[in-house]
């Protein structure tokens, strides 16, 4: 049983790290795909409805965060 322990622990660590690495690679590729699509949408002459709604939300949030001008 002592001979099996270190090998199992090493295999578990490598398997866990491999799984985390693969998951992160998949999430990163999904993120990049969304980023590319957003850039493509921003370059279109006629903007998609979803793009304009998201842009309006961002502008409203920025207006809410801006400090009021003092007179």
N, C-alpha and C positions, 0 to 999 in steps of 0.2 A: 504494500500500500504506500510506502514511503516513496518508491520509485514512480508511482503513478501521480502523486500529488503535484510536484513541480511541473510536470509535463501538462497536466490538466490545467493548472493555474496559468501557465504560459499560453496554452491554446485558448483559454477563456479570455485572457487579456487581448491576444491578437484578434480573436473573433469579435470581441466587443469593439475594439478600435477600428477594425475593418468595417463593421456595421455602421458605426458612427460616421466614418469617413464617406462611405457610400451614401448615407442619408444626407449628409451635408452637400455632397456633389449634386445630388438630385435636386435639393432645395435651391442651390445656387443656379442650376440650369433653368429651373422654373422662374426664378427671379430675373435672370437675364432675358428670358423669352418675353416676360411681361414688360421689361424695360425697353426692349427693341420695339415691341408693339406700341408702347406709349410714344416713342420717338417717331415711329411711322405715322401714327395718328396725328401728332402735332405738326407734321409737315404737309398733311392733306389740305387742299383748298377748302373743302367743305368738311368741317369737323364733325365727328360722330357725336350723337346725343350724350352718350356716357362720358365722353371726354369733356364736353362743355359743362356738364353737371359737376364733374370732379373739379374742374377749374373754378367754377363759381363757389364751391365749398372752400377751396383753398383761399380764394380772394376774400371771402367773408371772414374766415378765421384770421387772416392777416390784418384785416381792418379792425377786428375785435381786439387784437393784441397790440395795436398801435396806441401809444399814449396820446391823450388829448392835447392839442396845442394850447398853451397858456397865453393869455392876453395881458 
